[in-house]
């Protein structure tokens, strides 16, 4: 439909084209009349002026003058339209930011933004959860860190089967029962193997050195067999993958020592060389294996032990820098007789079912459904180097502190909160297996299980393996409540598994979750590249000391775990 040009243009709409043309023609004619009136005949020849005026004021048939058209003030220019557009976009962005950071403030619990899940939760439960979360900001509370420091300072590492493990377990039980109101601590028996490292050494022969050799630091891998009394002396053959090992075969491998010098990408991708390296190399007649430490570091002093499947040949870890040095010597030796040669001595010893040890258990009895259990856990054993403060003393004490904070509230949840500090996670998971066997009749009463075994730094949230409804409810609680500690994120077990020790519970239908942290080095969160790098710099090393753990992050993490546990136990 063509608008009626005789009608006035509605307010706010641009003028019609015909009206613009008429206005410009009128302005041009008016200008010409003015010029004619003020031109002096004494100065300008009348005939030439008349002709010039006629040309100047000539109007074409389309209604436009031959003058440079003037910009009409009522027609918006392109630049003005762009300014309006950009201002509009800025206003929209501002509205989005307002909704995200003002209406939804991650630091504020705002009931007006609650999901249906949270709105349907008992107000008394929400009040208790709010107090638990606020406890995360109480900087005077350093109980968890102080206890971890005291235990590790007094007893050192907690190697499965060691006296230090048993003494540490006794200390936890005594401390919880004497100092923590409403908590009951005890142990349950676990039969364990006892692997001892003994003396060990690695000598790399380099004739050009003053001594003729380099003493290379090493750590025997857990469960490894030892060498003969006089050690093993042989050439070293570096490989970078199992495929390369198989391609070399017996012809190159038999009678030599294999060095796995892989490129570190992620822990899960390369840990296979530590766990299966000796078994694979033994198939081709290798006498022993050396494994580049499973770590993102490349420093000469960064040596990481860990469990290795027991094979017929010994296995030890060396630093990434020393692994690279041996390979460089090997590559140069392709044109000479100086193939890298070492002497390996390991006096490791394994005693099967050596003794009865224990899991440590701490219970906060539920109010109305005490037979139902929400389990919080971390493993208590460590390697015999460092003191295991990070792996996994912090995880075990995180669970303990969460239970302590809940007990202090004086309003126990409906279900029992149970803390389990697992024995023997590092090798055979004897603690988890013993717990499952002893509680097999009540596995169905376990309503949820959480494990922390990937470091306790700034809290992030949970990796959950449960039905979609449970995952949705937990996400709502995280967004509505636990966000104030930064720990309200919920992802699935595809990002990170819940944990080795609770795997049997998960496999038998118990909803499970792993408690996860942010990488304190780079801020990476679970599922992002290099998220685990900080943890694996200290994992299974002499550097695993209490200094790695920040007392305030540990407190905030414990408060977040307490809130999660209370919501689950009281829902």
Residue pairs with C-beta under 8 A, 6 or more apart in sequence:
3 16
5 16
5 18
5 19
9 15
9 16
9 19
14 74
14 75
14 76
15 23
15 72
15 74
15 75
20 72
20 75
21 62
21 63
21 64
22 63
23 72
24 63
24 64
24 65
24 69
24 70
24 72
25 59
25 63
25 64
25 65
27 70
28 57
28 59
28 65
28 67
29 57
29 59
31 57
31 67
32 53
32 56
32 57
35 53
35 56
36 53
39 49
41 49
55 66
56 66
56 67
57 65
58 65
58 66
59 65
60 66
71 77
76 84
103 110
103 113
104 110
104 113
106 483
106 484
106 486
106 488
107 483
107 484
108 484
109 130
109 133
109 480
109 481
109 484
113 480
114 480
115 476
115 479
115 480
116 476
117 472
117 473
117 476
117 477
117 480
118 126
118 476
118 477
118 480
118 481
121 567
121 571
122 570
124 411
125 413
125 566
125 567
125 570
125 571
126 481
128 409
128 411
128 566
128 570
129 481
129 563
129 566
129 567
130 481
131 409
132 405
132 406
132 409
132 559
132 562
132 563
132 566
133 481
133 482
133 484
133 485
133 559
133 560
133 563
134 559
135 141
135 405
135 555
135 559
135 562
136 485
136 555
136 556
136 558
136 559
136 560
137 556
138 555
139 552
139 555
141 555
142 551
142 552
142 555
143 401
143 404
144 397
144 398
144 400
144 401
144 551
144 554
144 555
144 558
145 546
145 549
145 550
145 551
145 554
145 555
146 551
147 175
147 397
147 400
148 389
148 393
148 394
148 397
148 546
148 549
148 554
149 389
149 546
151 168
151 171
151 172
151 393
152 387
152 388
152 389
152 393
152 545
152 546
153 387
153 546
154 171
155 164
155 167
155 168
155 171
156 164
156 387
157 164
157 382
157 383
157 384
157 385
157 386
157 387
157 388
158 164
158 165
158 168
158 169
158 380
158 381
158 382
158 388
158 393
159 165
159 381
159 382
159 383
159 384
160 192
160 193
160 194
160 195
160 357
160 381
160 423
160 424
160 426
160 427
160 430
161 192
161 193
161 194
161 195
161 351
161 354
161 355
161 357
162 194
162 384
165 357
165 380
165 381
165 423
166 357
166 358
168 380
169 187
169 357
169 358
169 360
169 380
169 421
172 185
172 360
172 362
172 380
172 400
172 421
173 185
173 186
173 187
173 360
176 183
176 185
176 362
176 400
177 183
177 184
177 185
180 362
180 403
180 404
180 407
181 407
181 408
182 364
182 365
182 407
182 412
183 362
183 363
183 364
183 403
183 404
183 407
184 362
184 363
184 364
184 365
185 360
185 361
185 362
185 363
186 361
187 358
187 359
187 360
187 361
188 358
188 359
188 361
188 434
188 435
188 438
189 356
189 357
189 358
189 434
190 356
190 357
190 358
190 359
190 423
190 424
190 430
190 431
190 434
191 353
191 355
191 356
191 357
191 430
191 434
192 353
192 354
192 355
192 356
192 357
192 423
192 424
192 428
192 430
193 350
193 351
193 352
193 353
193 354
193 424
193 427
193 428
193 430
194 350
194 351
194 354
194 355
195 222
195 223
195 348
195 349
195 350
195 351
195 427
196 348
196 349
196 350
196 384
197 219
197 220
197 347
197 348
197 384
198 226
198 346
198 347
198 348
198 349
199 345
199 347
200 218
200 219
200 220
200 316
200 345
200 346
200 347
200 348
201 215
201 218
201 231
201 343
201 344
201 345
202 215
202 216
202 217
202 218
202 290
202 316
202 318
202 342
202 343
202 344
202 345
203 213
203 214
203 215
203 216
203 342
203 343
204 213
204 214
204 215
204 216
204 326
204 340
204 341
204 342
205 212
205 213
205 340
205 341
205 342
205 343
206 212
206 213
206 214
206 329
207 338
216 318
216 322
216 342
217 300
217 301
217 303
217 318
217 319
217 322
218 290
218 303
218 316
218 317
218 318
218 344
219 303
219 304
219 305
219 316
219 317
219 385
220 226
220 305
220 314
220 315
220 316
220 317
220 346
220 348
221 274
221 278
221 291
221 305
221 306
221 307
221 308
221 315
221 316
221 317
222 305
222 306
222 307
222 308
222 383
222 426
222 427
223 307
223 308
223 309
223 310
223 350
223 427
224 278
224 308
224 310
224 311
224 314
224 315
224 316
224 346
224 348
225 310
225 311
225 312
225 313
225 314
225 348
225 350
226 314
226 346
226 347
226 348
226 349
227 288
227 314
227 344
227 345
227 346
227 347
230 345
231 343
231 344
231 345
231 346
232 257
232 287
232 288
232 314
232 343
232 344
232 345
233 341
233 342
233 343
233 344
234 255
234 256
234 257
234 287
234 288
234 341
234 342
235 256
235 257
235 339
235 340
235 341
236 256
236 257
236 258
236 259
236 290
236 326
236 330
236 339
236 340
236 341
236 342
237 248
237 252
237 253
237 256
237 257
237 258
237 259
237 330
238 259
238 261
238 323
238 326
238 327
238 330
239 245
239 248
239 258
239 259
239 260
239 261
240 260
240 261
240 262
240 263
241 262
242 272
242 273
242 276
242 280
245 253
245 258
245 280
245 281
245 284
246 284
248 284
249 284
250 284
250 285
253 281
253 284
253 285
253 286
254 284
254 285
254 286
255 285
255 287
256 286
256 287
257 286
257 287
257 288
257 289
257 290
257 342
257 344
258 277
258 281
258 286
258 288
258 289
258 290
259 289
259 290
259 291
259 292
259 323
259 326
259 327
260 273
260 277
260 289
260 290
260 291
260 292
261 292
261 323
261 324
261 326
261 327
262 270
262 273
262 292
263 270
264 270
264 292
264 294
264 295
264 296
264 320
266 532
267 294
267 532
267 536
270 294
271 294
271 306
273 291
273 292
273 294
274 291
274 294
274 306
274 307
274 308
274 315
274 317
275 306
275 307
275 308
275 309
276 309
277 289
277 291
277 308
277 315
278 288
278 289
278 308
278 309
278 311
278 313
278 314
278 315
279 309
279 311
281 289
281 313
282 311
282 312
282 313
286 313
287 313
288 313
288 314
288 315
288 316
288 344
289 313
289 314
289 315
289 316
290 315
290 316
290 317
290 318
290 323
290 326
290 342
290 344
291 315
291 316
291 317
291 318
292 317
292 318
292 319
292 320
292 323
293 302
293 303
293 304
293 317
293 318
293 319
293 320
293 323
294 304
294 306
294 317
294 536
295 302
295 304
295 320
295 536
295 537
295 539
295 541
296 530
296 533
296 536
296 537
297 320
297 537
298 320
298 321
298 324
299 319
299 320
299 321
300 319
300 321
300 322
301 319
302 319
302 320
302 321
302 537
302 541
303 317
303 318
303 319
303 541
303 542
304 317
304 536
304 539
304 540
304 541
305 317
305 383
305 385
305 540
305 541
306 317
306 383
306 426
306 540
307 426
307 427
308 315
310 350
314 344
314 346
314 348
316 344
316 346
318 326
326 340
326 342
329 338
329 339
329 340
330 339
330 340
332 338
333 339
333 340
357 423
357 424
358 423
359 380
359 420
359 421
359 422
359 423
359 431
359 434
359 435
360 380
360 396
360 419
360 420
360 421
361 418
361 419
361 420
361 421
362 400
362 403
362 418
362 419
363 416
363 417
363 418
363 419
364 403
364 406
364 407
364 412
364 416
364 417
364 418
365 412
365 416
366 372
366 412
366 413
366 414
366 415
366 416
366 417
366 569
367 411
367 412
367 413
367 414
368 414
369 414
369 415
370 415
370 416
371 416
371 442
371 445
372 414
372 415
372 416
372 445
372 446
372 447
373 415
373 416
373 418
373 442
373 445
373 446
373 447
374 413
374 415
374 416
374 417
374 418
374 446
374 447
374 448
374 449
374 450
374 565
374 568
374 569
375 418
375 419
375 420
375 446
375 448
375 449
375 450
375 502
375 505
376 399
376 402
376 403
376 417
376 418
376 419
376 420
376 450
376 561
376 565
377 395
377 396
377 399
377 419
377 420
377 421
377 422
377 449
377 450
377 451
377 452
377 499
377 501
377 502
378 392
378 393
378 394
378 395
378 396
378 397
378 398
378 399
378 421
378 422
378 451
378 452
378 453
379 392
379 395
379 396
379 421
379 422
379 423
379 425
379 426
379 431
379 453
379 500
379 501
380 392
380 393
380 396
380 421
380 422
380 423
380 431
381 388
381 422
381 423
381 424
381 425
381 426
381 431
382 388
382 391
382 392
382 393
382 426
382 544
383 391
383 426
383 540
383 544
385 540
385 541
385 542
385 544
386 538
386 540
386 541
386 542
386 543
386 544
386 545
387 393
387 544
387 545
387 546
388 544
389 544
389 545
389 546
389 547
389 548
389 549
390 455
390 456
390 535
390 538
390 539
390 544
390 548
390 549
391 453
391 455
391 535
391 538
391 539
391 540
391 544
392 425
392 452
392 453
393 546
394 452
394 455
394 456
394 549
394 554
395 451
395 452
395 453
395 455
395 456
395 515
396 419
396 421
396 422
397 554
398 452
398 456
398 515
398 554
398 557
398 558
398 561
399 419
399 420
399 421
399 450
399 452
399 561
400 419
400 421
401 554
401 555
401 558
401 562
402 417
402 419
402 558
402 559
402 561
402 562
402 565
403 417
403 419
403 562
403 565
405 558
405 559
405 562
406 412
406 413
406 417
406 562
406 565
406 566
413 565
413 566
413 569
413 570
414 569
414 570
415 447
415 568
415 569
415 570
416 569
417 565
417 566
417 569
420 435
420 501
422 429
422 431
422 432
422 435
422 501
423 430
423 431
423 434
424 430
424 431
425 431
425 432
425 453
425 500
425 501
429 500
429 501
431 501
432 500
432 501
432 502
432 503
432 504
433 504
436 443
436 504
436 505
439 446
443 505
443 508
443 509
443 510
444 509
446 505
446 510
447 510
447 511
447 568
447 569
448 466
448 510
448 511
448 512
448 513
448 568
448 569
449 498
449 502
449 505
449 506
449 510
449 511
449 512
449 513
450 462
450 498
450 502
450 512
450 513
450 514
450 515
450 561
450 564
450 565
451 498
451 499
451 500
451 501
451 502
451 512
451 513
451 514
451 515
452 499
452 514
452 515
452 561
453 499
453 500
453 501
453 514
454 496
454 514
454 516
454 517
454 532
454 535
455 517
455 534
455 535
456 515
456 517
456 549
456 553
456 554
456 557
457 517
457 518
457 519
457 520
457 534
457 550
457 553
457 557
458 486
458 517
458 518
458 520
458 553
458 556
458 557
459 485
459 486
459 487
459 515
459 517
459 518
459 553
459 556
459 557
459 560
459 561
460 486
460 487
460 489
460 516
460 517
460 518
460 525
460 526
461 478
461 482
461 487
461 488
461 489
461 490
461 491
461 516
461 526
462 474
462 478
462 489
462 490
462 491
462 513
462 514
462 515
462 516
462 564
463 491
463 492
463 493
463 495
463 496
463 497
463 498
463 513
463 514
463 516
463 526
464 470
464 471
464 474
464 490
464 491
464 492
464 493
464 498
464 511
464 512
464 513
465 492
465 493
465 497
465 498
465 506
465 511
465 512
465 513
466 474
466 511
466 512
466 513
467 511
470 511
471 490
471 492
473 571
474 490
474 513
474 564
474 568
475 490
477 488
477 564
477 567
478 487
478 488
478 489
478 490
479 488
480 488
481 488
481 563
481 567
482 488
482 560
482 563
482 564
485 556
485 559
485 560
485 563
486 518
486 556
487 556
487 557
487 560
487 561
487 564
489 516
489 525
489 526
491 516
491 526
491 527
493 512
493 514
495 526
495 527
496 514
496 516
496 526
496 527
497 503
497 514
498 506
498 512
498 513
498 514
499 512
499 514
502 510
502 512
505 512
506 512
513 564
515 557
515 561
515 564
516 526
517 553
517 557
518 524
518 525
519 525
519 530
519 531
519 532
519 533
519 534
519 535
520 534
520 550
520 553
521 533
521 534
522 530
522 533
522 534
524 530
524 531
524 533
525 531
537 543
538 544
538 548
